[in-house]
Amino acid sequence: MTVPALIQAPSLPVSLGPDLAAAIDLAKAEKSPATRRAYKSDFGLFQTWCAGKGAAALPAAPETVAAYLAAEASAGTKPSTIARRVAAIRYAHKLANLDTPTDNEGVKATVRGIRRTFGGAKVKKAPAVAGKVLTMVAGMSAGLIGLRDRALLLVGFAGAFRRSELVALDVADIEESADGLRILIRKSKTDQDGEGETIAILRGDVACPVAALRAWLDAAGITSGPLFRSVNKGGRVSKTALSDQIVADIVKRYAAAAGFDPANFAGHSLRSGFLTSAASNGASIFKMADQSRHKSMDTLRGYVRDSELFKGHAGAGLL
């Protein structure tokens, strides 16, 4: 997807060139890199389908969009993925300063029909609760990769990090004290404006995330720049941060090594695992929100409810 049509207007003075280039960069920054990649991929799929049908993708007629969504649903695409496809088509038209076909009532009705027919429930990945994380980090190698992965799993869990937040951490964001770590999260999914939030990570008794992070940084010789980086076969540490996909791969790898089904785990398992464990431990929902930076208490109540399904059950003693 390209930049907004207004920015590309050919009648603008040439002298505006540098400022327009800056405006283009800012327009791109409206969405996170991950969202832009997803939208680009989704809209590309829509363009390919349209080309095969001899239909225009930009601007697209509402009937074209509705037919495409129905075809996707029939092919087994999940309703949640279809919702993202709709968002990508909408965003592409907004960038091109065109009417958005996704606002058409026929398209909206098609989306509602897909949810009702095929279901809209998301398949949740297993939370890497405290006990599972301890099992996953037990027996890790003392080499650089093992030290890095141990620190990544423990810090990721203890900070209830999203994987994108975890790989964005910099040495400058970390402040160590006697109690643990103060970590500045410069930008997150719920803080797109980059106001920043600071969280605390406590030292652990069994597997300490603070000690694990210090061991990795010292062994890797990292004093500035990204916290978590790739390590090649020769033991050389990269200067660039890991991708968020690598975080998911690491979680899956150690879940499998611990005897768990890796298909049930993902990068989000560390975050959901912390919240599930905290809820089971009776933590205040407000303290959970402080750590996870959730804006919606309803989401956090879901973790509490899941952890207390059998506590004080209405059917206790009835049978």
N, C-alpha and C positions, 0 to 999 in steps of 0.2 A: 504494500500500500504506500502511496505517495503522500505528499504534503497537501494541505488544503488548497483548493482551487484559487481562493482569493490571494494567497501568497504567491501563486504562480502567474498572476495576471500580467499579460505582456505589455500593458500600457503604462506600467509603473516606471518612474525615472531610474536610469542606470545607477545613479548615485546612491540609491537605496540598497544596492547589492549587498554590502557587508551586514547591514542591519537586518535585511531579509534573511540572509544566511543564518544569523543568530536566531531569528524568529522561527525558522524551520527547525533548528535544533531544539528550541523550547517546545515547539508543537509536538515533536517526537517524544519529548520527555513527559508529555501528558500521561502516557501509559508506561507501565514498567516494561523493561526489556522482555520479560517472560510473556507478558500479555501481548506485546507487539509481535513476538515470534508466533504465538498461538493464532492471533488474528490473521497474520500473513499466510500461515499454513491453511487455515480454515477458508479464507477467501480464495486462495489458490485452488482449493478443491472445488469450490463453487464455480469458479471460472472454467475449470476443466469440464465440469458437468454441463455447463451452459454451452461451451464450444461443441460438445458432442450432440447437443440438442438443437444447435443452430439458433440459440437464444442469446440476447445481450445480457452481460453480467453487470455492466455499469453504464448507464442506469439499468437496473433490472425491474421488470414489471412485477407487481405483487403476485400475479398468477405463476410466474416463473419461480419465485422464491417458495411459494406454497408447494408447488410440484416437486421442487428439489428437496424440501424438508420431508415430504411424504416418501420420496425415494430413499432418503437416508434412513428414515424410520423402518421402512420395509427391509432394508439391507442389514438391519440389526444395530444401527448406531444408537448409543444410549441417549435417553432424553436430555441428560445433563450436557452431553457433547453437542446435541442439536441446539440447545440453548446458547452455547458458545458460538456455534456457526451463525446463529441469528445475530448475535452481538457483533460478530466480525463483518457481516454483510451491512448491518446498520452503520458501523463505524466507517467502513469504506465509502459509503454514500455521503456521510456527513463530511468526511475529509474532502470529497469532491464537490461539496456544496450542492448536492443533489437531494431531491425528496427521498425520504427513507421508505422503501417499500415494506419494511418490517412493521411500520406503524399501521398498515392496512388491517382492517378488522378481519378480513379473510385469512391473512397470514397468522394473526393472533389466535384465531379460532383453530387453525391447523395445529399450532403449537399446543394449545390446550387439549385438543383431541389426541395428540401424540402422547402427552403425559397421562391422559386417562386410559388410553388403550394399552400403552407399553409400560406404564408405571414411571414414577419420577424419583423413587427412592435411590439414594446413593449407596454404593457398596463401600462400606467403611473398612479401612485397613485396621489390622490389629494394633492396639496401643502397646508400645514397648514399656510396660510398667516396670517399677523399680526392680523387682525380682528378676525379670527377664533381662534388663540392662546389666545387672550384676553378673548374670550367667554369660551374657554376650562378651563382657570385657574380661572375664576370668581366663587366665591362660594365654592372653595375647602375647605375641613375641615382643622382645625388648628392642627390636630393630626400629629404624626410623618410621617405617610404615605402621608398625604396631603401636608405637608411642603416639603417632598422629591420630590413628583411628580410635585409640582409647580416649584421648583427650576430646576428640570430636564427639564421640558418643556420650561421654559423661557431661561435657559442657552443654551439648545440644539438649540433653535430657534435663539437666538442672536449671537451664535457662528457659525451658519451654520454647525453644527457638523454632521458627519456621526455617526451612533449609536455606532459603534465599537470604535470611538474616544471618545465619550461621557463617556462610561463605563470604559475607560482606564485612565480617569483623576484622578490625585492624589492631595492631599492637597498641596504637595510640588510644584505642577505645577501652583499654583494660587498665584498671587500677586495683592493685592487690593490697589487702590489709590483713590484720590479724584475724578478722572475722571471715574473710573470704575475698570475693571479687565484686567490684562495682563495674558493670559493663554498660557502655553507652551504645544504644542501638540508634544509629543515625537516621535510618529510614526503614519503614516497614509497610506491609500491606495496608495497615490501618493508619499509617502516618506518611501518606504520599507527599506531603509538603515538607518533610524532613525536619520537623521541629525537634525530633530526638527524644528518647526516653531512656532512663537509667534503671537497670534492674540489679538485684543482688544475687550472688550465688554463694551459698554457704559451703564451708569445708565439710567433707564427708568423713564418717568413721570407718566405713568398709572400703569404699572406692571414692577417693577424694578428687573431684573435678579440678580443684585448684592445683593440687599436686600434679595431676596428670597433665594439665596444660603447661605448667612450669617445666616438667620433664621433657615434653615435646619441644618447647621453644629453646631450651638450653641445648638439647641434643642436635636440633636443626640449625642452631646458631642464628635464630630469628630475633632481631632486636627492633625491627621496624617493618611496616608493610603488612600484608595480609597474614592472618593467623594460620589458616589452614591451606596448605599448598600440596601440589603433587610431588612425588619422589620417584625418580627414575630407577631403573634396575641397578645402576651403578651407585645409588645412594645419594645422587645429587638432588638438592631441594630446589624446586622452581621458585621464581620470584613472583609468579602470579597465583591468584587464588584458585581454589578448586571450583568447579561448576556445581550448581545445585543438584544436577543429576547424579554426580559422583557421591553426594551425601546419601541419596536413596540407595545407590549401589552398595555403599559401605554398610548401611543398615541391613540390607538384604543378605549380604555376605556373612555377617556375623550372626544374624538370626539363623541362617542355615547351619553354620558351624556349631551353634548352640543346640541344634536339634529341632528348631522351629521351622515351620513351612515358610520359606522366604516370600512366596506369592502373597502372603497375608500382611507383609510389612512394606513400609515405604518411608520416605524421608519424614513424613508427617507423624510417623509412629513415635518419635521421640517426644514431640510436643504433646500429642494426645496421651502418651504414656505418663508424662509428668502430671498432667491434669487429672487423669484417672487415679493415679496413686495418691495425689494430694487430697482428692475428694474422699477416697477410701480411708485416708488417715484423719479425716475430720477437719481439714483445713477450711478456713473462712473463704467463702466465695469471693469476697472482696480482696483477700490476699492472693487468691488464685488469679484474679483479674490483674492485680499489680504485676504479677510475674509474666502472665501471658499477653498482656496488653489488649485483651479482648474489649471491644466497645459494647458488645451485646451480652448482657447478663443471661439472656435466654440460652445462648450457646453454652455458657458455663453450667447452667442449671442442668443441661443434658448430661454432662459428665457426672454431676452429683447424683442425678436420678439413676443413671446406669450403675453407679457404685452402691446404691442403696435399694436396689430392686427387691431384695429379700429381707431388708431390715424393717421390722415393725409391720410386716405384711398383713393386709386385711384378712387374709385367709388362714393366718396362723391359728392352729388348734381346732380348726373347723372339721377336719377329717381325720 
